[in-house]
């Protein structure tokens, strides 16, 4: 392993940690917003949309550029963070809702 591989590995791990932290904070904000809404509080909880997606995408690109013996993280780590990011879940739901026509039939 040369210095470039070490730097890419460290950057990939740091970006993955940052993405996991922001994704967890987004989940926490949504939970707090839901609890406050059910209690009648109208305070808004802000999330950071697409920040975990951009960070984990960058980390995966850096990680894929490494040789197999220099890779620190397994691939499931990236997919777990992507699956836990609420922004992508909301985008999927919005996409499915927008595909429906006003008559109740699904679009083609």
VEXDREN-2710 file (C-alpha; in Angstrom, 1 decimal):
% VEXDREN-2710
k/r/px/py/pz
1/UNK/0.0/0.0/0.0
2/UNK/1.3/3.4/-0.9
3/UNK/0.5/6.8/0.5
4/UNK/-2.3/7.5/-2.0
5/UNK/-4.1/4.2/-1.0
6/UNK/-3.8/5.1/2.7
7/UNK/-5.2/8.6/2.0
8/UNK/-8.0/7.3/-0.1
9/UNK/-8.9/4.7/2.6
10/UNK/-8.9/7.3/5.4
11/UNK/-11.0/9.7/3.3
12/UNK/-13.5/6.9/2.5
13/UNK/-13.8/6.0/6.2
14/UNK/-14.3/9.6/7.2
15/UNK/-16.9/10.3/4.5
16/UNK/-18.7/7.1/5.5
17/UNK/-18.7/8.1/9.1
18/UNK/-20.0/11.6/8.2
19/UNK/-22.8/10.1/6.0
20/UNK/-23.8/7.7/8.8
21/UNK/-23.9/10.6/11.3
22/UNK/-26.0/12.9/9.1
23/UNK/-28.4/10.0/8.2
24/UNK/-28.8/9.2/11.9
25/UNK/-29.4/12.9/12.7
26/UNK/-32.0/13.0/9.9
27/UNK/-33.8/10.0/11.4
28/UNK/-33.7/11.7/14.8
29/UNK/-35.1/14.9/13.4
30/UNK/-38.0/13.1/11.8
31/UNK/-38.8/11.2/15.0
32/UNK/-38.7/14.4/17.1
33/UNK/-40.9/16.1/14.5
34/UNK/-43.4/13.3/14.7
35/UNK/-43.5/13.3/18.5
36/UNK/-43.8/17.1/18.6
37/UNK/-46.6/17.0/16.0
38/UNK/-48.6/14.4/17.9
39/UNK/-48.2/16.6/21.1
40/UNK/-49.4/19.7/19.3
41/UNK/-46.1/21.6/19.1
42/UNK/-45.6/23.3/15.7
43/UNK/-41.9/23.7/15.9
44/UNK/-40.1/22.6/12.7
45/UNK/-37.2/20.0/12.8
46/UNK/-34.8/20.5/9.9
47/UNK/-33.1/17.6/8.1
48/UNK/-30.2/17.8/5.6
49/UNK/-31.6/16.3/2.4
50/UNK/-29.1/14.6/0.0
51/UNK/-26.1/15.3/2.2
52/UNK/-25.7/11.6/3.3
53/UNK/-26.3/10.5/-0.3
54/UNK/-23.6/12.7/-1.7
55/UNK/-21.1/11.8/1.1
56/UNK/-21.7/8.1/0.8
57/UNK/-21.6/8.2/-3.0
58/UNK/-18.2/10.0/-2.8
59/UNK/-17.0/7.5/-0.2
60/UNK/-18.0/4.6/-2.4
61/UNK/-16.3/6.1/-5.5
62/UNK/-13.1/6.5/-3.4
63/UNK/-13.4/3.0/-2.0
64/UNK/-13.9/1.4/-5.4
65/UNK/-10.7/3.0/-6.7
66/UNK/-8.7/1.1/-4.1
67/UNK/-7.1/-2.3/-4.8
68/UNK/-8.8/-5.3/-3.2
69/UNK/-6.1/-5.7/-0.5
70/UNK/-6.4/-2.0/0.6
71/UNK/-10.2/-1.9/1.1
72/UNK/-11.1/-1.4/4.7
73/UNK/-14.9/-1.4/4.6
74/UNK/-17.2/-4.0/3.1
75/UNK/-19.7/-3.0/0.5
76/UNK/-22.7/-3.7/2.7
77/UNK/-21.7/-0.7/4.9
78/UNK/-22.4/1.7/2.0
79/UNK/-25.7/0.1/1.1
80/UNK/-26.9/0.1/4.7
81/UNK/-26.3/3.9/5.0
82/UNK/-28.0/4.5/1.7
83/UNK/-31.0/2.4/2.8
84/UNK/-31.3/4.2/6.1
85/UNK/-31.2/7.7/4.4
86/UNK/-34.7/9.0/4.6
87/UNK/-34.3/11.3/1.7
88/UNK/-34.1/8.4/-0.7
89/UNK/-37.1/6.8/0.9
90/UNK/-39.1/10.0/0.5
91/UNK/-38.1/10.3/-3.1
92/UNK/-39.2/6.8/-3.8
93/UNK/-42.6/7.4/-2.2
94/UNK/-43.0/10.7/-4.0
95/UNK/-42.1/9.0/-7.3
96/UNK/-44.7/6.3/-6.7
97/UNK/-47.4/8.9/-5.7
98/UNK/-46.7/11.1/-8.8
99/UNK/-47.1/8.1/-11.1
100/UNK/-50.7/7.7/-10.1
101/UNK/-53.3/9.4/-12.3
102/UNK/-56.2/11.4/-10.9
103/UNK/-58.6/8.6/-11.9
104/UNK/-56.9/6.2/-9.5
105/UNK/-55.2/4.1/-12.2
106/UNK/-51.5/3.8/-12.4
107/UNK/-49.6/5.6/-15.2
108/UNK/-47.9/3.8/-18.0
END
